[in-house]
Amino acid sequence: NFSLLWVADVGYISVAWMLSLGMSAAIYKKGHITIEFIRDKLPKNVKKVLEIVLTLIIIAFFISLIFSGWKTAIMKM
């Protein structure tokens, strides 16, 4: 009846890392979900601007996740 106390924590951290790596790979390969039928009807220069704006929104979202996660971690200490 002996169990290691840290095994669950390692599992949680491993899942978080795998999700982060998967999201990074999806963004790098442009594999995230898009609504193609709207995007395909736009002119080429508008597509580029839209891609830049969406990338900036994604970056802002991840930065907010980092800060809120950091804040939560500090509060739990």
Sequence and secondary structure as in RCSB ss.txt:
>XXXX:A:sequence
NFSLLWVADVGYISVAWMLSLGMSAAIYKKGHITIEFIRDKLPKNVKKVLEIVLTLIIIAFFISLIFSGWKTAIM
KM
>XXXX:A:secstr
    TTHHHHHHHHHHHHHHHHHHHHHHTT S   HHHHTTS HHHHHHHHHHHHHHHHHHHHHHHHHHHHHHHH
H 
